[in-house]
Each structure stands twice: as structure tokens, then as C-alpha cells.
Amino acid sequence: MTKLNKERKDYISWDTYFMAIAKLTAMRSKDPSTQVGACIVSNDNRILSIGYNGAPNGYLDDEFPWERKGSNLETKYFYVVHAERNAILNYRGSRKDLENSKIYVDLFPCNECAKEIIQSGIKEVIYLSDKYADSDETKASKHLFDKCGVKYNQLQNLDTNINIDLHL
């Protein structure tokens, strides 16, 4: 019997797909200097939630202090909600579904997000960039993950030539 239809061989991997979702989600961020996206995925490769770094609900983006330098109360750092936290908070299903899930993020999580990832039951962090690896926050994140059994893996050899045509 001959096979009539041959399956495609050039489809993207799950890792590429979910990281592309995180990167696309990051494009919603109004932050002029850093756009981060997150995508939480179940064990059976279903997207549970997404999030990006931005102002809290009700805080108008055009009034938000997006500055990186200045006094603490005049910069974004005391106010911005990180992508990982937004993805966890945006999830509307049973918290039990987050247990043993994975989170795809383009930037390695800070220590505050690491605690929330751990508390939510997420067991793996897949990330692209670790540009703050030498910071105390990132060192604390890795220490927390190591002690609490959360794996973290940097994506290598990602399919980067993805073109999406949004025209009909």
C-alpha cells in the first residue's frame, strides 16, 4: 500500500513554538527598554497562560514611570509586574493544573519571580537569555530553583528563522 500523503518534515519543535509564543507575547509590553514574555505549558503541551512585563491593571501605561534611572519611586522597578508573575496571575484554571508545568521565558527569572514559580508548582524554566547571570538576584533564583527541585534550561540551537504572514 502506498502512502498518499507525506507528513511535513520542516515543522517547528515544541520548544521553538512555545518560546515563539513567549516572544510574541513580549511584544505587548509597553516597556521601552526591556520586553519580556512568558508562556506556561502543561505536561501534555497545552498552553495554560501567558504574560508580559507591564503596568498593573488600572495603572495607565502613559502615566507609568518607565525610567530605569532615578530615585526608586520614579523608576519602573517598584511598580512593574514581571512576565512570569503576570502569567501565573493570569491563569484562570485550577491551581493544581500549574503543578509540574513548564514556563518559557526569554529572560531568566529574578528571585521574586523564582519564588512565585516555585510556589505555583511549576517544575521547569526554559529560557533564552541569562544576561544578568552575575547579579545577586539571578544567583538567588538559581539557588532557590536548585534547592526546591525546579529545573532550568537555556534553549540552544533554536529554530530562529520563523516567518509568519498575517495577511489573508
C-alpha positions in Angstrom: 0.0 0.0 0.0 1.4 3.4 -0.9 1.2 6.4 1.3 -0.8 9.1 -0.3 0.2 12.0 2.0 3.6 12.5 3.3 3.9 14.5 6.5 5.9 17.7 6.6 9.5 17.4 7.9 10.1 21.1 8.4 7.7 21.8 11.3 9.0 23.6 14.4 9.7 21.9 17.7 7.6 22.3 20.8 10.4 24.4 22.4 10.5 26.7 19.4 6.7 27.0 19.3 6.3 27.9 23.0 9.3 30.2 23.1 7.9 32.0 20.0 4.6 32.4 21.9 6.6 34.0 24.8 8.5 36.3 22.4 5.3 37.3 20.6 3.6 38.0 24.0 6.6 40.1 25.0 5.7 42.4 22.0 2.7 43.6 24.0 4.9 45.2 26.7 5.0 49.0 26.7 8.4 49.0 28.4 10.7 51.0 26.2 13.9 49.2 27.3 13.0 45.6 28.2 10.2 43.4 26.8 9.8 40.0 28.4 7.2 37.4 27.7 6.2 34.1 29.5 4.2 31.1 28.4 3.2 28.4 30.9 2.7 25.0 29.4 1.2 21.8 30.8 2.8 18.3 30.6 0.8 17.5 27.6 1.9 20.6 25.7 -1.2 22.8 26.2 -0.8 26.5 26.8 -2.1 27.3 30.3 -1.3 31.0 30.4 0.8 33.9 29.0 2.1 37.1 30.4 4.4 40.0 29.7 6.0 42.7 31.8 3.9 45.8 32.3 2.0 48.1 34.5 -0.6 46.6 36.9 -4.2 46.6 35.9 -5.7 50.1 36.3 -2.4 51.9 36.0 -2.4 53.8 32.7 0.6 52.9 30.6 1.2 56.5 29.6 1.4 57.6 33.2 3.6 54.7 34.3 7.2 55.6 35.3 9.2 53.6 32.7 12.5 55.1 33.6 15.4 52.9 34.5 17.4 55.5 36.4 16.4 57.9 39.2 15.0 57.5 42.7 13.3 54.2 43.4 9.8 55.8 43.3 10.5 57.4 39.9 11.6 54.2 38.1 9.7 51.2 36.9 11.3 48.7 39.3 8.9 49.2 42.3 5.8 49.1 40.0 6.2 46.8 37.0 4.7 43.3 37.1 7.1 40.8 35.6 6.0 38.5 32.8 6.3 35.3 34.9 4.2 36.8 37.7 1.6 38.0 35.1 1.4 34.6 33.5 0.8 33.0 36.9 -1.7 35.6 37.9 -3.5 35.5 34.5 -4.1 31.8 34.9 -7.9 31.2 35.4 -8.0 27.4 35.8 -7.3 25.2 38.8 -4.0 25.9 40.5 -3.5 22.2 40.5 -3.0 22.4 36.7 0.1 24.5 37.2 1.8 21.7 39.2 4.6 20.1 37.2 4.1 22.5 34.3 6.9 24.4 32.4 7.3 28.1 31.9 9.0 29.5 28.8 10.6 33.0 29.3 13.0 34.9 27.2 14.9 36.3 30.2 16.0 34.2 33.2 13.6 35.0 36.1 14.5 37.3 39.0 14.5 36.0 42.6 11.0 37.3 43.3 9.6 35.5 40.2 11.5 32.4 41.1 9.7 32.3 44.4 6.3 32.6 42.7 7.3 29.9 40.1 8.2 27.6 42.9 5.1 28.3 45.0 2.8 27.8 41.9 4.2 24.3 41.4 5.9 25.0 38.1 8.8 22.5 37.8 10.8 23.7 34.8 12.0 27.0 33.5 13.1 27.2 29.8 14.8 30.5 29.0 16.7 32.2 26.2 18.9 34.9 27.8 20.8 34.9 31.1 22.2 38.3 30.7 22.0 39.1 34.4 23.7 35.8 35.4 26.2 37.6 37.6 23.6 39.6 39.6 22.7 38.6 43.1 19.0 38.3 42.0 19.8 35.7 39.4 22.2 33.8 41.7 19.4 33.7 44.3 17.0 32.4 41.7 19.3 29.6 40.7 19.9 28.7 44.4 16.1 28.7 45.1 15.4 26.5 42.0 18.2 24.1 42.9 17.0 23.7 46.5 13.4 23.4 45.5 13.7 21.0 42.6 12.9 23.3 39.7 14.9 22.5 36.6 16.1 25.3 34.4 17.5 25.0 30.9 18.7 27.5 28.4 17.4 26.8 24.9 20.2 26.2 22.4 20.0 25.7 18.6 16.6 27.2 18.4 14.8 27.4 15.0 15.2 31.2 14.6 14.1 31.7 11.1 10.3 31.8 11.6 8.3 33.9 9.2 4.6 34.5 9.9 2.5 36.1 7.3 -0.6 37.7 8.9 -2.2 38.6 5.6 -5.2 36.6 4.5 
